[in-house]
Amino acid sequence: MTAYLGALVHGEGDWVDISIQECMAGMLELYGPGGAYNGTVSMRAGNHTRAAWGIYPCADGFAGVCALERQIPALFTVVGDPELDEPRFRDRMERPNHDDELQAKLYGWFAEHTKQEILDLGARYKVPFGAVMTPADLLGNASLAERHFFDAVATPEGTAMVPGRPFLGLPWVPGELRAAGGDTDSVLAEWLGVPA
């Protein structure tokens, strides 16, 4: 619909890339267990549901953590702040009362580390850290390259690396991307039922 509206307004088509993962991640706020199953309306929580579930700025971008209760001790070990051994943080019933303070500690800790350092610490200590990857990060990712995640596709401006087949075994032949607007007439003709 976005491409169609753009074609009607501007007279030519465009590429629209919608991330299914991003759509699903955004739905968790609205359709999480609190609202979907008991009929209540969930309120937006902002950037953090709680301190141990959030995205933080780090030394070279953004990284995050999504620690369950059983992973909190390992998270606190990695952060290494002696105050995190105090009952106000260790007691799961008391921790929410000090969430702002814990969040401030995590902002400070994340800011001192790079994405790769955080991912490495997560693997070593079994803490569910993640990093927000840029397109350049993904194109340079050795694991994605080894799994042939990207396909080389011809475009009018040269070769582009794009996400390939969703899973191995699927018959898949990378296509060719035409210039933006290159299909406008044929798409409008098909949708509006008029000759191209």
SEDREN-200750 format. One line per 4 residues: their letters; for each residue x, y, z of C-alpha. Coordinates in steps of 0.02 Angstrom, whole numbers, plus 50000, padded with zeros to 5 digits. Layout:
BEGIN
A> X,Y,Z ~ ...
//
This chain:
BEGIN
MTAY> 50000,50000,50000 ~ 50146,50118,50037 ~ 50219,50089,49864 ~ 50048,50109,49782
LGAL> 50012,50271,49875 ~ 50185,50336,49830 ~ 50154,50295,49647 ~ 49988,50387,49650
VHGE> 50063,50540,49735 ~ 50231,50548,49648 ~ 50197,50459,49484 ~ 50329,50324,49506
GDWV> 50356,50170,49614 ~ 50488,50138,49745 ~ 50560,49994,49845 ~ 50479,49965,50015
DISI> 50572,49851,50136 ~ 50473,49795,50288 ~ 50558,49691,50423 ~ 50447,49551,50487
QECM> 50560,49534,50639 ~ 50541,49719,50679 ~ 50352,49708,50662 ~ 50346,49560,50781
AGML> 50463,49642,50907 ~ 50355,49797,50907 ~ 50198,49694,50939 ~ 50265,49624,51103
ELYG> 50225,49787,51192 ~ 50044,49783,51140 ~ 50007,49597,51129 ~ 50115,49529,51270
PGGA> 50045,49413,51404 ~ 49978,49558,51508 ~ 49855,49619,51379 ~ 49817,49483,51255
YNGT> 49755,49353,51377 ~ 49665,49448,51513 ~ 49580,49582,51408 ~ 49671,49730,51484
VSMR> 49751,49865,51379 ~ 49941,49866,51394 ~ 50026,50033,51421 ~ 50185,50075,51326
AGNH> 50340,50046,51430 ~ 50460,50155,51331 ~ 50632,50085,51295 ~ 50634,49967,51443
TRAA> 50511,49844,51516 ~ 50637,49831,51657 ~ 50823,49867,51669 ~ 50875,49689,51629
WGIY> 50772,49694,51468 ~ 50831,49838,51364 ~ 50937,49914,51227 ~ 51078,50028,51281
PCAD> 51203,50139,51191 ~ 51374,50058,51191 ~ 51548,50116,51137 ~ 51514,50084,50951
GFAG> 51326,50081,50930 ~ 51190,49993,51028 ~ 51179,49827,51120 ~ 51053,49750,51236
VCAL> 51011,49619,51363 ~ 50856,49514,51394 ~ 50896,49422,51556 ~ 50773,49305,51639
ERQI> 50778,49289,51828 ~ 50893,49137,51820 ~ 51017,49240,51715 ~ 51022,49392,51830
PALF> 51166,49325,51937 ~ 51275,49301,51782 ~ 51227,49475,51718 ~ 51278,49552,51883
TVVG> 51442,49454,51881 ~ 51484,49522,51708 ~ 51440,49701,51757 ~ 51553,49681,51910
DPEL> 51477,49818,52018 ~ 51491,49767,52203 ~ 51327,49858,52243 ~ 51236,49730,52136
DEPR> 51266,49603,52275 ~ 51153,49703,52391 ~ 50979,49633,52429 ~ 50890,49776,52340
FRDR> 50958,49708,52176 ~ 50974,49521,52215 ~ 50797,49500,52283 ~ 50681,49483,52134
MERP> 50535,49556,52232 ~ 50637,49707,52287 ~ 50730,49739,52122 ~ 50583,49825,52033
NHDD> 50584,49959,52168 ~ 50764,50002,52118 ~ 50747,49978,51931 ~ 50797,50158,51889
ELQA> 50959,50137,51987 ~ 50996,49969,51904 ~ 50958,50045,51734 ~ 51083,50186,51767
KLYG> 51216,50057,51812 ~ 51183,49962,51651 ~ 51190,50122,51547 ~ 51362,50155,51621
WFAE> 51424,49977,51594 ~ 51363,49964,51414 ~ 51440,50133,51370 ~ 51613,50065,51415
HTKQ> 51606,49914,51299 ~ 51596,49882,51113 ~ 51463,49772,51034 ~ 51588,49632,51005
EILD> 51653,49640,51184 ~ 51475,49627,51248 ~ 51434,49480,51134 ~ 51594,49391,51186
LGAR> 51556,49416,51371 ~ 51380,49352,51343 ~ 51445,49192,51264 ~ 51574,49166,51401
YKVP> 51457,49199,51549 ~ 51293,49137,51472 ~ 51211,49309,51478 ~ 51083,49343,51339
FGAV> 51165,49496,51263 ~ 51131,49553,51087 ~ 51192,49691,50974 ~ 51102,49807,50855
MTPA> 51191,49775,50692 ~ 51209,49901,50552 ~ 51195,49843,50370 ~ 51386,49854,50360
DLLG> 51402,49745,50516 ~ 51289,49614,50437 ~ 51379,49615,50270 ~ 51544,49589,50361
NASL> 51477,49453,50478 ~ 51582,49295,50455 ~ 51443,49180,50516 ~ 51317,49248,50390
AERH> 51446,49238,50251 ~ 51489,49057,50295 ~ 51304,49010,50287 ~ 51282,49101,50120
FFDA> 51148,49211,50196 ~ 51169,49345,50062 ~ 51145,49328,49875 ~ 51230,49438,49745
VATP> 51095,49521,49639 ~ 51122,49628,49485 ~ 51055,49806,49490 ~ 51070,49950,49367
EGTA> 51204,50024,49481 ~ 51304,49862,49502 ~ 51294,49709,49613 ~ 51200,49717,49778
MVPG> 51210,49592,49920 ~ 51034,49552,49981 ~ 50963,49424,50103 ~ 50938,49262,50008
RPFL> 50829,49111,50032 ~ 50743,49099,50201 ~ 50808,48921,50226 ~ 50917,48797,50134
GLPW> 50834,48674,50017 ~ 50712,48802,49948 ~ 50727,48818,49759 ~ 50796,48992,49740
VPGE> 50871,49091,49599 ~ 50925,49268,49641 ~ 50836,49390,49527 ~ 50881,49559,49460
LRAA> 50830,49723,49540 ~ 50770,49856,49422 ~ 50793,50042,49452 ~ 50669,50126,49568
GGDT> 50514,50166,49467 ~ 50559,50040,49332 ~ 50400,49940,49362 ~ 50282,50085,49399
DSVL> 50185,50078,49235 ~ 50159,49890,49237 ~ 50110,49886,49422 ~ 49986,50028,49403
AEWL> 49917,49947,49246 ~ 49890,49783,49337 ~ 49813,49864,49491 ~ 49707,49990,49400
GVPA> 49664,49877,49255 ~ 49726,49996,49121 ~ 49853,49962,48982 ~ 50034,49999,49021
//
